[in-house]
């Protein structure tokens, strides 16, 4: 994991990026978003980004497909398919307070968070095909293997 210098600026690059997960923790007032990242580090074939928001107020923006409405405070896109960021809106809403709206399409809808703090990380990867539809992902810097669906296990691991 490499820390981002400007995570708020990096959010503008995730348009059309695959969303691996998001999660809101109301007790800690935090929100975590994990996506693909289009700006690749040297030697990386696929880049990932994680964003950790602090002092969060969270809102689920409902879509029009009932089957997706059970995803409220958390989403994990495990396996093929998934959703992508289709629109991003950012603005300041007060001194040191910002609002981010992410839209994932008319069917799913989106999420909005207002926050005061934001940290971000990227992770470059290499991949080796080990079977017809099987790949082993490795951190491009450390060579550590990781699960494609959970590229930042210390931030967001598999559901319990």
Number of C-alpha atoms within 10 A of each C-alpha: 18 12 13 16 11 12 18 17 10 18 19 12 14 21 18 17 18 20 24 25 21 22 19 22 13 13 6 10 14 20 24 20 20 27 22 24 24 16 16 16 17 10 11 18 13 19 20 26 29 28 21 19 21 17 17 23 17 22 15 17 16 19 17 12 11 10 10 14 15 9 14 17 15 15 17 19 15 14 9 6 8 12 15 19 18 17 15 18 12 17 11 13 12 10 7 9 14 18 18 19 18 22 21 22 16 12 14 19 18 21 18 19 21 23 22 16 15 18 16 22 19 25 23 25 27 18 17 10 10 9 8 6 6 10 14 15 21 21 19 21 16 10 11 10 15 15 14 17 19 19 28 19 11 8 13 19 14 10 6 3
